[in-house]
Amino acid sequence: MTMAGQECAIELPPGYRLERHEEVGSTNSLALERAAAGAAPGLWIMADRQTSGRGRAGRTWASPPGNLYASLLVAPRAPPRVSQQLSLVAGLAVFDAIAAAMQGAAARSDLRLKWPNDLMVGKSKLSGILVESSSGSTFGPHWVVMGIGINVTVAPEMPEREVTSLAREGVRVSREALMALLASSMASWIAAWREGAGIAEVRQAWLDRGPAAGEPIAVRQGSERLEGLYHGLDADGALRLLDPAGTVRIISTGEVVRPARQPGIGR
């Protein structure tokens, strides 16, 4: 296997390529740089360490050695409004890759997706996803990069959040083997999504792997905080929140946080 930005021998589905680096600032940033330089879509960037890894809302993503950090560059033909659904696609791909790595592990039954970008084992975060886009030039493609961090051997501390790792859950898997599983599941779900035409299948698969309907939920949107009950996803993959007045709120962007209370509906 080669390093320092050369293509690697991890098995990938047809049409995909992989660059592996010992250290980068951010795999997402490097993927977008490759797009600006003329790279073809289907490029994975994988790094052993990130010095400037980031999560949602500009947060720093702790990136110690031993975990998996990878970003996939794609150029969807769907409009940006539809391309937002790739957050769900990425979540499904990560879920299925990790589920395959867990096999008979006890933690497998506690694995679930958290809208829009986390994978949880019980109440502990195992993986995060950051989907970013760039419009390119006037006549160039619309680029989307799906950045993924999976805690393989290390569970870095996060303020006010429980964190776990595959190793802590009793799962032993190499980053290379997990990367191959991720690349395979991602290719399958991108194909199933079909530029948005397959969103019904994607939505149902996400619901099957997500929280139970009726769970208390809170969403932060800037300075606003909404609380209520989880009410599934709408037809386009946006979050449905049933607020205390009994109104279903459709939320396309925001961060799901721990609810402060058990909300009453209709009171």
Backbone as CSV, one residue per row, in Angstrom:
resi,resn,N_x,N_y,N_z,CA_x,CA_y,CA_z,C_x,C_y,C_z
1,MET,0.846,-1.186,0.000,0.000,0.000,0.000,0.882,1.236,0.000
2,THR,0.584,2.179,-0.839,1.373,3.396,-0.916,0.733,4.504,-0.109
3,MET,1.538,5.515,0.235,1.063,6.601,1.089,1.362,7.934,0.415
4,ALA,1.316,9.014,1.236,1.690,10.364,0.809,0.949,10.805,-0.448
5,GLY,-0.346,10.507,-0.489,-1.167,11.012,-1.572,-1.228,10.140,-2.794
6,GLN,-0.507,9.030,-2.835,-0.595,8.128,-3.972,-1.811,7.219,-3.803
7,GLU,-2.247,6.639,-4.899,-3.418,5.786,-4.825,-3.080,4.480,-4.109
8,CYS,-4.076,3.960,-3.360,-3.843,2.816,-2.491,-4.514,1.564,-3.015
9,ALA,-4.151,0.428,-2.406,-4.611,-0.869,-2.879,-5.841,-1.377,-2.150
10,ILE,-6.488,-0.565,-1.315,-7.743,-0.979,-0.685,-8.764,-1.244,-1.791
11,GLU,-9.459,-2.368,-1.691,-10.393,-2.740,-2.747,-11.584,-1.789,-2.777
12,LEU,-11.862,-1.247,-3.953,-12.945,-0.291,-4.136,-13.891,-0.764,-5.230
13,PRO,-15.133,-0.295,-5.201,-16.058,-0.623,-6.302,-15.576,0.019,-7.597
14,PRO,-15.990,-0.489,-8.739,-15.601,0.116,-10.027,-16.003,1.586,-10.095
15,GLY,-15.104,2.407,-10.650,-15.380,3.823,-10.811,-14.926,4.696,-9.651
16,TYR,-14.364,4.079,-8.619,-13.911,4.839,-7.447,-12.404,4.707,-7.296
17,ARG,-11.781,5.762,-6.724,-10.338,5.798,-6.506,-10.085,6.261,-5.074
18,LEU,-8.900,5.961,-4.573,-8.564,6.324,-3.197,-7.163,6.905,-3.117
19,GLU,-7.061,8.063,-2.483,-5.776,8.636,-2.079,-5.667,8.482,-0.571
20,ARG,-4.540,7.980,-0.110,-4.339,7.874,1.335,-3.157,8.724,1.751
21,HIS,-3.330,9.475,2.835,-2.306,10.367,3.349,-2.022,10.044,4.814
22,GLU,-0.790,10.238,5.210,-0.476,10.098,6.628,-1.095,11.233,7.429
23,GLU,-1.064,12.450,6.863,-1.598,13.611,7.582,-2.087,14.651,6.588
24,VAL,-3.253,15.217,6.868,-3.793,16.327,6.076,-4.397,17.333,7.045
25,GLY,-4.682,18.521,6.525,-5.430,19.462,7.337,-6.847,18.947,7.541
26,SER,-7.557,18.735,6.439,-8.931,18.242,6.460,-9.158,17.433,5.196
27,THR,-9.708,16.236,5.327,-9.989,15.428,4.131,-11.046,16.111,3.257
28,ASN,-12.026,16.782,3.866,-13.023,17.505,3.076,-12.383,18.617,2.265
29,SER,-11.528,19.397,2.912,-10.881,20.509,2.212,-10.015,20.012,1.071
30,LEU,-9.281,18.930,1.305,-8.415,18.405,0.261,-9.247,17.866,-0.905
31,ALA,-10.372,17.231,-0.616,-11.235,16.725,-1.688,-11.746,17.874,-2.549
32,LEU,-12.143,18.974,-1.926,-12.619,20.124,-2.697,-11.477,20.775,-3.480
33,GLU,-10.272,20.745,-2.931,-9.113,21.240,-3.689,-8.879,20.375,-4.923
34,ARG,-9.021,19.072,-4.763,-8.850,18.172,-5.907,-9.917,18.466,-6.964
35,ALA,-11.138,18.749,-6.534,-12.207,19.081,-7.483,-11.857,20.356,-8.256
36,ALA,-11.373,21.367,-7.553,-11.014,22.626,-8.208,-9.873,22.429,-9.199
37,ALA,-9.012,21.434,-8.931,-7.876,21.166,-9.819,-8.242,20.240,-10.977
38,GLY,-9.513,19.826,-11.046,-9.950,19.023,-12.189,-10.115,17.544,-11.933
39,ALA,-10.111,17.117,-10.666,-10.271,15.687,-10.374,-11.648,15.203,-10.814
40,ALA,-11.724,13.961,-11.213,-13.004,13.356,-11.561,-13.724,12.934,-10.285
41,PRO,-15.062,12.917,-10.309,-15.799,12.434,-9.134,-15.498,10.969,-8.869
42,GLY,-15.847,10.534,-7.662,-15.563,9.156,-7.264,-14.240,9.027,-6.534
43,LEU,-13.663,10.150,-6.113,-12.371,10.143,-5.433,-12.573,10.129,-3.922
44,TRP,-11.987,9.130,-3.266,-11.921,9.074,-1.807,-10.593,9.654,-1.347
45,ILE,-10.640,10.479,-0.311,-9.441,10.948,0.386,-9.479,10.344,1.786
46,MET,-8.442,9.610,2.143,-8.352,8.972,3.460,-7.083,9.448,4.143
47,ALA,-7.159,9.738,5.437,-5.994,10.213,6.167,-5.882,9.499,7.503
48,ASP,-4.635,9.290,7.943,-4.409,8.710,9.267,-4.629,9.741,10.366
49,ARG,-4.373,11.007,10.046,-4.569,12.102,11.003,-5.048,13.337,10.258
50,GLN,-5.833,14.160,10.953,-6.212,15.483,10.458,-5.745,16.519,11.471
51,THR,-5.148,17.581,10.975,-4.726,18.649,11.887,-5.767,19.748,12.000
52,SER,-6.702,19.797,11.051,-7.758,20.825,11.074,-9.107,20.208,10.743
53,GLY,-9.357,19.025,11.263,-10.636,18.380,11.014,-11.770,19.215,11.583
54,ARG,-12.918,19.187,10.917,-14.035,20.011,11.386,-15.340,19.229,11.312
55,GLY,-16.256,19.638,12.170,-17.594,19.067,12.180,-18.606,20.130,11.804
56,ARG,-19.861,19.878,12.141,-20.909,20.835,11.828,-20.749,22.111,12.640
57,ALA,-21.296,23.206,12.088,-21.312,24.505,12.755,-19.906,25.004,13.060
58,GLY,-18.912,24.584,12.248,-17.558,25.076,12.410,-16.799,24.492,13.583
59,ARG,-17.345,23.457,14.214,-16.650,22.862,15.347,-15.410,22.105,14.887
60,THR,-14.435,22.013,15.782,-13.258,21.194,15.515,-13.616,19.729,15.713
61,TRP,-13.163,18.888,14.767,-13.370,17.441,14.892,-12.055,16.829,15.357
62,ALA,-12.041,16.334,16.597,-10.824,15.719,17.124,-10.438,14.534,16.253
63,SER,-9.166,14.493,15.835,-8.732,13.483,14.859,-7.456,12.778,15.295
64,PRO,-7.493,12.058,16.419,-6.288,11.350,16.856,-6.001,10.161,15.959
65,PRO,-4.731,9.734,15.892,-4.398,8.537,15.110,-5.158,7.324,15.628
66,GLY,-5.470,6.412,14.708,-6.153,5.181,15.076,-7.590,5.107,14.613
67,ASN,-8.158,6.255,14.204,-9.544,6.269,13.729,-9.583,6.447,12.213
68,LEU,-10.767,6.348,11.647,-10.930,6.457,10.196,-11.448,7.839,9.839
69,TYR,-10.714,8.529,8.954,-11.111,9.836,8.443,-11.079,9.763,6.921
70,ALA,-12.226,9.965,6.295,-12.289,9.806,4.848,-13.368,10.710,4.278
71,SER,-13.149,11.174,3.053,-14.112,12.026,2.354,-14.248,11.535,0.926
72,LEU,-15.489,11.546,0.444,-15.781,11.138,-0.929,-16.254,12.345,-1.728
73,LEU,-15.631,12.532,-2.905,-15.993,13.611,-3.815,-16.954,13.074,-4.866
74,VAL,-18.119,13.698,-4.982,-19.102,13.310,-6.000,-19.584,14.563,-6.721
75,ALA,-20.147,14.371,-7.896,-20.674,15.488,-8.693,-22.089,15.142,-9.124
76,PRO,-23.060,15.275,-8.208,-24.432,14.897,-8.551,-25.010,15.800,-9.645
77,ARG,-25.841,15.201,-10.478,-26.536,15.980,-11.511,-27.810,16.609,-10.961
78,ALA,-28.250,16.161,-9.808,-29.444,16.726,-9.181,-29.157,18.147,-8.693
79,PRO,-30.171,19.001,-8.613,-29.968,20.364,-8.104,-29.559,20.337,-6.635
80,PRO,-28.919,21.410,-6.155,-28.452,21.430,-4.760,-29.534,21.115,-3.743
81,ARG,-30.755,21.546,-3.981,-31.843,21.267,-3.041,-32.033,19.758,-2.866
82,VAL,-31.903,19.008,-3.951,-32.052,17.554,-3.895,-30.773,16.893,-3.379
83,SER,-29.635,17.484,-3.715,-28.359,16.909,-3.294,-28.191,16.901,-1.782
84,GLN,-28.982,17.718,-1.067,-28.934,17.683,0.395,-29.292,16.298,0.934
85,GLN,-30.011,15.531,0.147,-30.390,14.181,0.569,-29.179,13.262,0.727
86,LEU,-28.036,13.679,0.190,-26.838,12.852,0.323,-26.389,12.704,1.779
87,SER,-26.863,13.588,2.660,-26.586,13.391,4.090,-27.206,12.086,4.578
88,LEU,-28.432,11.800,4.115,-29.076,10.539,4.482,-28.353,9.358,3.855
89,VAL,-27.948,9.513,2.589,-27.213,8.460,1.885,-25.925,8.122,2.641
90,ALA,-25.193,9.158,3.042,-23.940,8.933,3.771,-24.197,8.231,5.091
91,GLY,-25.258,8.624,5.788,-25.579,7.976,7.052,-25.863,6.492,6.880
92,LEU,-26.616,6.155,5.844,-26.904,4.744,5.577,-25.639,3.966,5.258
93,ALA,-24.761,4.572,4.473,-23.520,3.891,4.102,-22.659,3.612,5.328
94,VAL,-22.541,4.603,6.206,-21.738,4.425,7.411,-22.380,3.377,8.319
95,PHE,-23.694,3.465,8.483,-24.396,2.477,9.320,-24.129,1.063,8.827
96,ASP,-24.321,0.839,7.541,-24.190,-0.523,7.016,-22.752,-1.028,7.088
97,ALA,-21.775,-0.129,6.875,-20.376,-0.535,6.987,-20.043,-0.948,8.418
98,ILE,-20.488,-0.148,9.374,-20.196,-0.450,10.773,-20.961,-1.694,11.224
99,ALA,-22.203,-1.820,10.781,-22.978,-3.015,11.132,-22.294,-4.273,10.619
100,ALA,-21.729,-4.207,9.418,-21.013,-5.359,8.862,-19.765,-5.661,9.676
101,ALA,-19.078,-4.609,10.141,-17.870,-4.819,10.951,-18.219,-5.393,12.321
102,MET,-19.377,-5.006,12.850,-19.784,-5.481,14.181,-20.205,-6.942,14.150
103,GLN,-20.797,-7.378,13.062,-21.295,-8.753,12.932,-22.100,-9.155,14.172
104,GLY,-21.607,-10.068,14.996,-22.382,-10.555,16.131,-22.158,-9.799,17.422
105,ALA,-21.516,-8.635,17.385,-21.241,-7.888,18.612,-22.540,-7.435,19.269
106,ALA,-22.545,-7.411,20.606,-23.753,-7.031,21.342,-24.185,-5.605,21.021
107,ALA,-23.217,-4.727,20.769,-23.533,-3.320,20.511,-24.305,-3.126,19.216
108,ARG,-24.319,-4.143,18.347,-25.004,-4.014,17.065,-26.476,-3.653,17.245
109,SER,-27.110,-4.190,18.273,-28.538,-3.927,18.478,-28.799,-2.497,18.939
110,ASP,-27.780,-1.813,19.465,-27.937,-0.435,19.938,-27.510,0.594,18.900
111,LEU,-27.105,0.140,17.724,-26.629,1.037,16.672,-27.822,1.740,16.022
112,ARG,-27.751,3.076,15.893,-28.846,3.796,15.248,-28.331,5.110,14.672
113,LEU,-29.066,5.618,13.712,-28.757,6.906,13.111,-29.426,8.029,13.892
114,LYS,-28.752,9.161,13.930,-29.304,10.364,14.551,-29.303,11.467,13.494
115,TRP,-30.455,12.025,13.219,-30.578,13.048,12.183,-29.789,14.295,12.588
116,PRO,-29.057,14.950,11.645,-28.881,14.504,10.264,-27.564,13.785,10.011
117,ASN,-26.656,13.726,11.032,-25.280,13.394,10.650,-24.489,12.555,11.644
118,ASP,-25.135,11.896,12.583,-24.378,11.122,13.571,-24.816,9.661,13.558
119,LEU,-23.893,8.812,13.991,-24.204,7.402,14.220,-23.934,7.132,15.695
120,MET,-24.922,6.544,16.362,-24.865,6.372,17.799,-24.869,4.892,18.182
121,VAL,-24.229,4.587,19.299,-24.420,3.311,19.979,-25.057,3.663,21.312
122,GLY,-26.338,3.389,21.433,-27.062,3.877,22.600,-27.062,5.394,22.594
123,LYS,-26.542,5.998,23.658,-26.475,7.456,23.761,-25.100,8.007,23.414
124,SER,-24.203,7.138,22.956,-22.821,7.549,22.699,-22.546,7.691,21.208
125,LYS,-21.845,8.748,20.843,-21.531,8.997,19.439,-20.364,8.122,18.998
126,LEU,-20.561,7.438,17.870,-19.525,6.580,17.297,-18.943,7.187,16.021
127,SER,-19.759,7.912,15.280,-19.324,8.438,13.986,-20.044,9.742,13.689
128,GLY,-19.377,10.620,12.945,-19.976,11.869,12.500,-19.770,12.050,11.006
129,ILE,-20.674,12.789,10.389,-20.653,13.025,8.945,-20.796,14.514,8.693
130,LEU,-19.983,15.044,7.796,-20.091,16.446,7.383,-20.162,16.482,5.862
131,VAL,-21.316,16.901,5.339,-21.511,17.007,3.900,-21.398,18.474,3.512
132,GLU,-20.501,18.769,2.577,-20.280,20.137,2.110,-20.364,20.158,0.588
133,SER,-20.621,21.349,0.042,-20.757,21.454,-1.409,-20.043,22.685,-1.924
134,SER,-19.777,22.655,-3.218,-19.160,23.775,-3.918,-19.755,23.824,-5.304
135,SER,-20.117,25.024,-5.755,-20.790,25.142,-7.046,-19.839,25.028,-8.221
136,GLY,-18.522,25.120,-7.981,-17.560,25.063,-9.083,-17.617,26.323,-9.922
137,SER,-17.168,26.241,-11.162,-17.184,27.397,-12.056,-18.567,27.559,-12.676
138,THR,-18.725,28.599,-13.474,-20.020,28.877,-14.096,-20.530,27.679,-14.883
139,PHE,-19.632,27.015,-15.588,-20.027,25.875,-16.408,-19.557,24.548,-15.813
140,GLY,-18.973,24.600,-14.624,-18.445,23.386,-14.014,-19.514,22.641,-13.237
141,PRO,-19.159,21.482,-12.682,-20.132,20.660,-11.971,-20.441,21.213,-10.582
142,HIS,-21.518,20.744,-10.036,-21.874,20.993,-8.638,-21.226,19.884,-7.817
143,TRP,-20.259,20.249,-6.979,-19.513,19.251,-6.231,-20.121,19.057,-4.846
144,VAL,-20.107,17.839,-4.390,-20.483,17.523,-3.018,-19.391,16.624,-2.446
145,VAL,-18.963,16.922,-1.227,-17.996,16.064,-0.550,-18.622,15.573,0.746
146,MET,-18.554,14.262,0.958,-19.118,13.637,2.143,-17.976,13.205,3.049
147,GLY,-17.779,13.949,4.125,-16.705,13.664,5.064,-17.191,12.796,6.209
148,ILE,-16.417,11.787,6.554,-16.831,10.793,7.542,-15.700,10.549,8.530
149,GLY,-16.034,10.579,9.799,-15.104,10.190,10.851,-15.712,9.057,11.662
150,ILE,-14.977,7.973,11.813,-15.451,6.825,12.598,-14.419,6.538,13.681
151,ASN,-14.880,6.469,14.926,-13.987,6.154,16.035,-13.718,4.654,16.039
152,VAL,-12.548,4.290,15.559,-12.199,2.870,15.455,-11.556,2.382,16.743
153,THR,-10.471,3.028,17.149,-9.757,2.591,18.360,-9.788,3.621,19.480
154,VAL,-10.062,4.882,19.148,-9.999,5.968,20.133,-11.351,6.660,20.203
155,ALA,-11.799,6.962,21.422,-13.025,7.725,21.636,-12.634,9.085,22.215
156,PRO,-12.390,10.090,21.352,-11.937,11.390,21.855,-13.006,12.074,22.696
157,GLU,-12.580,12.762,23.731,-13.526,13.456,24.604,-14.191,14.599,23.844
158,MET,-15.495,14.753,24.073,-16.262,15.840,23.480,-17.073,16.509,24.569
159,PRO,-17.104,17.847,24.593,-17.849,18.552,25.640,-19.328,18.173,25.628
160,GLU,-19.855,17.824,26.777,-21.284,17.574,26.974,-21.821,16.471,26.062
161,ARG,-20.983,15.524,25.701,-21.448,14.449,24.823,-20.714,13.154,25.147
162,GLU,-21.460,12.070,25.220,-20.854,10.759,25.422,-20.325,10.249,24.082
163,VAL,-19.151,9.639,24.118,-18.480,9.173,22.902,-18.005,7.750,23.122
164,THR,-18.030,6.959,22.049,-17.523,5.598,22.128,-16.688,5.301,20.890
165,SER,-16.130,4.105,20.850,-15.348,3.642,19.694,-15.692,2.188,19.441
166,LEU,-15.328,1.715,18.259,-15.552,0.300,17.961,-14.789,-0.583,18.939
167,ALA,-13.555,-0.192,19.245,-12.760,-0.991,20.185,-13.432,-1.048,21.551
168,ARG,-13.973,0.073,22.004,-14.643,0.103,23.307,-15.884,-0.789,23.304
169,GLU,-16.495,-0.948,22.135,-17.684,-1.808,22.012,-17.321,-3.260,21.724
170,GLY,-16.018,-3.569,21.793,-15.580,-4.951,21.616,-15.402,-5.373,20.173
171,VAL,-15.328,-4.397,19.244,-15.193,-4.709,17.820,-13.757,-4.454,17.396
172,ARG,-13.122,-5.443,16.814,-11.750,-5.319,16.324,-11.785,-5.343,14.804
173,VAL,-11.451,-4.230,14.183,-11.438,-4.137,12.728,-10.359,-3.133,12.336
174,SER,-9.635,-3.410,11.271,-8.615,-2.479,10.797,-9.284,-1.336,10.046
175,ARG,-8.609,-0.215,9.980,-9.136,0.912,9.213,-9.241,0.552,7.733
176,GLU,-8.306,-0.238,7.251,-8.336,-0.633,5.837,-9.564,-1.486,5.528
177,ALA,-9.854,-2.454,6.406,-11.029,-3.292,6.189,-12.311,-2.477,6.299
178,LEU,-12.348,-1.545,7.261,-13.534,-0.707,7.420,-13.697,0.239,6.239
179,MET,-12.591,0.746,5.716,-12.660,1.619,4.551,-13.233,0.876,3.350
180,ALA,-12.844,-0.370,3.163,-13.378,-1.163,2.054,-14.879,-1.387,2.218
181,LEU,-15.318,-1.667,3.453,-16.745,-1.830,3.707,-17.504,-0.532,3.443
182,LEU,-16.919,0.590,3.867,-17.558,1.887,3.672,-17.667,2.238,2.194
183,ALA,-16.599,2.021,1.450,-16.628,2.339,0.018,-17.686,1.516,-0.702
184,SER,-17.812,0.245,-0.330,-18.797,-0.624,-0.964,-20.223,-0.186,-0.638
185,SER,-20.499,0.073,0.648,-21.860,0.464,1.029,-22.208,1.843,0.478
186,MET,-21.240,2.743,0.410,-21.504,4.066,-0.143,-21.869,3.975,-1.620
187,ALA,-21.121,3.191,-2.367,-21.422,3.032,-3.794,-22.823,2.458,-3.985
188,SER,-23.199,1.502,-3.149,-24.521,0.881,-3.270,-25.636,1.881,-2.985
189,TRP,-25.468,2.709,-1.947,-26.523,3.646,-1.589,-26.584,4.838,-2.543
190,ILE,-25.447,5.271,-3.068,-25.480,6.321,-4.089,-26.235,5.822,-5.320
191,ALA,-25.984,4.574,-5.699,-26.694,3.994,-6.838,-28.192,3.892,-6.546
192,ALA,-28.554,3.527,-5.323,-29.965,3.406,-4.965,-30.652,4.769,-4.931
193,TRP,-29.921,5.799,-4.539,-30.481,7.162,-4.458,-30.892,7.684,-5.829
194,ARG,-30.105,7.362,-6.867,-30.425,7.688,-8.261,-30.731,9.174,-8.455
195,GLU,-29.814,10.021,-8.007,-29.958,11.476,-8.201,-31.279,12.003,-7.632
196,GLY,-31.762,11.360,-6.579,-32.989,11.788,-5.930,-34.205,10.969,-6.299
197,ALA,-34.146,10.241,-7.415,-35.299,9.437,-7.827,-35.567,8.293,-6.855
198,GLY,-34.540,7.877,-6.115,-34.689,6.779,-5.164,-34.839,7.230,-3.724
199,ILE,-35.262,8.479,-3.496,-35.324,9.001,-2.127,-36.311,8.215,-1.269
200,ALA,-37.375,7.661,-1.847,-38.334,6.898,-1.042,-37.659,5.684,-0.402
201,GLU,-36.826,4.978,-1.169,-36.102,3.832,-0.622,-35.097,4.274,0.427
202,VAL,-34.384,5.358,0.140,-33.405,5.882,1.085,-34.090,6.311,2.378
203,ARG,-35.185,7.032,2.245,-35.924,7.503,3.431,-36.378,6.338,4.288
204,GLN,-36.964,5.307,3.677,-37.455,4.179,4.456,-36.313,3.438,5.142
205,ALA,-35.192,3.281,4.440,-34.035,2.624,5.041,-33.513,3.433,6.224
206,TRP,-33.513,4.765,6.087,-33.053,5.615,7.194,-34.003,5.483,8.382
207,LEU,-35.313,5.508,8.130,-36.284,5.360,9.213,-36.093,4.033,9.941
208,ASP,-35.774,2.980,9.189,-35.567,1.663,9.787,-34.341,1.638,10.699
209,ARG,-33.392,2.529,10.462,-32.135,2.553,11.221,-32.080,3.726,12.193
210,GLY,-33.122,4.551,12.218,-33.141,5.746,13.049,-33.857,5.540,14.370
211,PRO,-34.155,6.643,15.057,-34.822,6.552,16.360,-36.265,6.105,16.230
212,ALA,-36.845,5.721,17.348,-38.249,5.312,17.359,-39.144,6.544,17.325
213,ALA,-40.235,6.456,16.583,-41.193,7.552,16.542,-41.722,7.826,17.946
214,GLY,-41.862,9.123,18.260,-42.372,9.510,19.572,-41.305,9.797,20.604
215,GLU,-40.029,9.595,20.260,-38.963,9.920,21.207,-38.861,11.432,21.389
216,PRO,-38.615,11.898,22.618,-38.381,13.333,22.817,-37.176,13.794,22.006
217,ILE,-37.272,14.995,21.450,-36.214,15.495,20.585,-36.115,17.004,20.738
218,ALA,-34.926,17.524,20.572,-34.708,18.973,20.565,-33.799,19.300,19.398
219,VAL,-34.067,20.417,18.732,-33.283,20.844,17.580,-32.862,22.291,17.801
220,ARG,-31.572,22.535,17.601,-31.045,23.901,17.695,-30.836,24.438,16.290
221,GLN,-31.430,25.606,16.023,-31.265,26.312,14.750,-30.780,27.719,15.071
222,GLY,-29.461,27.905,15.033,-28.906,29.189,15.438,-29.200,29.443,16.903
223,SER,-29.867,30.547,17.197,-30.201,30.882,18.584,-31.537,30.286,19.015
224,GLU,-32.267,29.677,18.090,-33.583,29.110,18.393,-33.453,27.636,18.752
225,ARG,-34.239,27.234,19.729,-34.256,25.830,20.153,-35.698,25.336,20.104
226,LEU,-35.926,24.239,19.387,-37.247,23.650,19.258,-37.276,22.317,19.985
227,GLU,-38.339,22.064,20.743,-38.474,20.789,21.450,-39.814,20.154,21.119
228,GLY,-39.849,18.847,21.135,-41.080,18.123,20.860,-40.809,16.637,20.786
229,LEU,-41.514,15.970,19.881,-41.358,14.538,19.691,-40.928,14.249,18.258
230,TYR,-40.034,13.282,18.114,-39.600,12.857,16.782,-40.786,12.252,16.044
231,HIS,-41.016,12.750,14.811,-42.192,12.338,14.041,-41.793,11.847,12.650
232,GLY,-40.565,11.290,12.552,-40.106,10.729,11.289,-39.506,11.766,10.356
233,LEU,-39.449,11.431,9.079,-38.900,12.292,8.040,-39.983,12.561,7.005
234,ASP,-39.904,13.736,6.361,-40.847,13.992,5.282,-40.363,13.318,4.003
235,ALA,-41.075,13.526,2.910,-40.777,12.814,1.671,-39.404,13.134,1.117
236,ASP,-38.843,14.299,1.466,-37.524,14.693,0.976,-36.408,14.426,1.975
237,GLY,-36.747,13.858,3.134,-35.729,13.538,4.132,-35.566,14.571,5.216
238,ALA,-36.385,15.630,5.216,-36.320,16.619,6.288,-36.934,16.036,7.566
239,LEU,-36.500,16.550,8.704,-36.968,16.072,10.000,-38.375,16.595,10.290
240,ARG,-39.228,15.725,10.824,-40.567,16.117,11.282,-40.565,16.120,12.813
241,LEU,-40.893,17.259,13.397,-40.925,17.423,14.849,-42.330,17.822,15.264
242,LEU,-42.931,17.059,16.160,-44.259,17.365,16.684,-44.086,18.227,17.923
243,ASP,-44.469,19.499,17.836,-44.200,20.421,18.944,-45.297,20.312,20.013
244,PRO,-45.108,20.957,21.176,-46.075,20.826,22.274,-47.482,21.293,21.932
245,ALA,-47.620,22.127,20.891,-48.952,22.580,20.481,-49.638,21.585,19.554
246,GLY,-48.920,20.513,19.187,-49.490,19.529,18.295,-49.255,19.809,16.827
247,THR,-48.377,20.766,16.528,-48.054,21.125,15.147,-46.801,20.385,14.701
248,VAL,-46.847,19.809,13.509,-45.667,19.143,12.960,-44.802,20.198,12.275
249,ARG,-43.589,20.349,12.751,-42.627,21.299,12.177,-41.696,20.542,11.243
250,ILE,-41.472,21.079,10.049,-40.563,20.477,9.079,-39.225,21.203,9.182
251,ILE,-38.158,20.448,9.462,-36.844,21.030,9.720,-35.853,20.470,8.714
252,SER,-35.334,21.363,7.860,-34.371,20.942,6.833,-32.939,21.064,7.304
253,THR,-32.660,22.024,8.187,-31.309,22.209,8.711,-31.399,22.444,10.212
254,GLY,-30.390,22.015,10.902,-30.358,22.197,12.345,-29.549,21.084,12.984
255,GLU,-29.399,21.163,14.291,-28.632,20.174,15.046,-29.511,19.574,16.128
256,VAL,-29.639,18.271,16.118,-30.391,17.588,17.156,-29.542,17.531,18.420
257,VAL,-30.095,18.025,19.516,-29.392,18.057,20.802,-30.257,17.353,21.842
258,ARG,-29.691,17.163,23.012,-30.409,16.457,24.060,-31.578,17.309,24.554
259,PRO,-32.800,16.747,24.597,-33.942,17.544,25.065,-33.814,17.894,26.537
260,ALA,-34.286,19.092,26.883,-34.190,19.549,28.271,-35.273,18.932,29.141
261,ARG,-36.373,18.485,28.516,-37.491,17.946,29.286,-38.264,16.956,28.428
262,GLN,-39.183,16.271,29.044,-40.101,15.390,28.331,-41.294,16.240,27.901
263,PRO,-41.385,16.623,26.631,-42.430,17.563,26.248,-43.810,16.928,26.247
264,GLY,-44.801,17.716,26.655,-46.188,17.287,26.558,-46.773,17.795,25.259
265,ILE,-47.548,17.012,24.592,-48.145,17.405,23.329,-49.616,17.735,23.563
266,GLY,-50.034,18.888,23.009,-51.427,19.286,23.110,-51.776,19.911,24.445
267,ARG,-50.765,20.315,25.244,-51.045,20.968,26.520,-50.592,22.417,26.457
